[in-house]
Amino acid sequence: MVAAGFPLALVVTGVALPAWAWLIPLLILVVAYPRRGWSDAPLFPTPHDALRALPAVVPLREQAHVLDAGCGVGDGLMALRRAYPAVQLHGIEYSPILWLLARLRCAWAKVTRGDLWSQSWRDFDMVYLFQRPESMLRALDKALAEMPGDRWLVSLDFPLPGQAVHAQLETGSRHRLHVYRIQDLRRAGRERKNAQAFGGPVDKG
């Protein structure tokens, strides 16, 4: 949509540009979305009030540590701050342009440039994701490997495959929140393994 929108706008307005000018939007696109980041979600801004119902289901202590994994330009961090004004917010973003914009917009959060899959999630009370369906199995494996049982994983729109949710929350728009407690995910995994070991039926959630 971005790549097609720019030349379409020029056609509509009738503006003539030299051939080299087409390299400018291409360069911006490459810098904003480095090749290493293509496997993650593109820029999906979290809607303004999408997380407002979350504290009723996930009550976090003051100064709890919350990570927006793949924070883009900071919309998720802003929504988290509106929901949890007393927690410590962290964001991680691989794109240098999006990371810089998030840092400028969210000076009250600790925004790191890096790979969300390489950073440990162990020290966070809650991890928030707005990724894509293909990323959710990887997110499940990472959360189970790194996060203590009393922690939370929250995904906007895209559920963890084959997992029963702790809660599903409406956001007042087309978006929906999927809330998971790590200890529940581990328990369900053990039950599936036991059922398979004894030849019983496997509950697919």
N, C-alpha and C positions, 0 to 999 in steps of 0.2 A: 504493500500500500504506500509506504514512504517512497520507494523507488519510482513507482508509477505516478504518484501525485505531483512531484516536482515538474517533470516534463509536460504533464497534462495541464498544469497551471500556466506554463509558458505558452502552450498552444492556444489556450483560451484568451490570454492577454495579448498574444501576438508579439511578444518581446523576442528579439533576435540576440543570441549570444554566440561568442566565438566557441569553437570546438573544445578548446581547453577548459572552458568554464564548467563542462560536465564532469570534470575530474574533482571539482570542489565538493559537491554533495557525496560523491563516491568516497573521497578521503574522509569526510566527516562520518559517514556510515561505517567505514573500516575502523576508525578510531573509537567510535562509540560502541561498536560490537566486534571486539577482537575475535579472531578465529577460534581461540580456545573457549570462548564463551558461547559459541553457537549451539552447544549441546544443552544449554540452559534456556529458560524462558526468555522471550523478548520483553520489552518494557510493558508490563501490565500494572498500571497504577492502582493501588488499593483505594476504593471509594472512601469518601470523607468519613462517613459514620458506620462503615461496615463492621467495626469491631466493638461497637458500643455495648452489645449484650454480653460480651465475653466475660467481664468480671463477675457476673452472677453465677457463672458455671465454673470459672477458674479464678478463685480468689487468691491473689498473690500477696505475699507479705511486702511491707515497705522495703525499698532498696533491693528487691528481687532483681535478678538479671534476666533480661529478655532479649532474644536475638531475632532480628528480621534478616533471614538468610536469603540474600539476593535482593537487596533493598532498593535497587533502581535509583530514582532521584529523591527518595525519602517519603513517599506518600504513605507507605506502610508504617514507618516510624512515627509519622504525625498521627495516624489513626491509633496506634498503640499508645501514644502519649495522651490522647484524649480519653482513652479507656483506662489507662493506668498512670496517672500523673505522678505517682510516688516511686516508680520503679526506675532501675538503671537500664537504659535502652542502648542496644548495640546493633549496628548494621554492618553487613559485609557485601561488597559489590566488586565484580571483576573489571567492568568497563571503566576506564580512567575518567571519561567525561561524566558518566552517570555518578560515579563515586564522588567526584569533585562537586557536582551539583547537590548531592545528598549532604555532603559536609557543610556546604554553604547554607542550605535550607534548614539543617538540623544540627546547629552548633551545640545543642544541649545533649546530643547523643554521641557515643563513640562509634564513628563510622570508619571501618577499615577497608582498604583495597586488598582484595584477595579472592581466593577460590572458596566458595561456601562448602564445597565437598572436602576440602583439605583442612579447614578449620575445625577443631574439636568442638562438639556441642556439649561436652561433659559438664561445664560449669554454668550452664544456663538453666534457669527454672522453667522457661518456656521458649520454644522455637516456633516462630511464625513463618509460614511459607505461602507464597503465591506463585507457584511454578507452572508446570504443565503436566498432563497425565503421565507422560513417559518418564518423568522424573520421580514419581511418587514411590515406586518400589525401591529405588536407590535411597530415598529419604527414610523409608521405613527401616531398611537395613542399617543405615547410619545411626538413626535414633536408638534402635535396639542395642547396637554395639557400644554406644558412647554415653547415653543418658541414664541417670539413676531412675529407679522405679517411680519415685514420687513426682517426676517432672512431666511436662505437657508438650505435646506437639499439636499445632493448630494449622490447618490448611484452608485457604479460601478457594472455594469452588471444586477442587479436585481431591477426592477421598483416597486413602491408602487402599491399595487393591486387596480385596479379600478380608478386610478387617472390620470388625464391628466398632462403631463410633461410641465414645462416651456421651457425646451430645452433638446434635445438629442444630444450628442456629440460623434463623432467617435474618437477613440484614436490611430488610425494607426495600430491596431491589432484586434484580435477577440473581444476585450472588448468594451463596450459602457457605456457612462456616462448618468445618468438620473438626471436632475436638477429640483428641485421644490422650489417654493417660498411659505412660510407658509401662507401668506395672500390669495394666490390663492387656496390653499388646503382648507382653512376655507370657502372661498366664495363658492366653489363647494359643500362643505358639507351642507351649508345653503340652497343652491338651491335644492339639493336633498331632504332635509327635507321639504321644502316648496312644492315641487312637490308631495311628498308623502301625505302631509297634505291635499292638494286640489285634490288628486286623479288623478293628471296628470302623464304623462310619466316621468320616471326617467332616466336621462342621465348617463350611466355607464362609461363615459369617454372612 
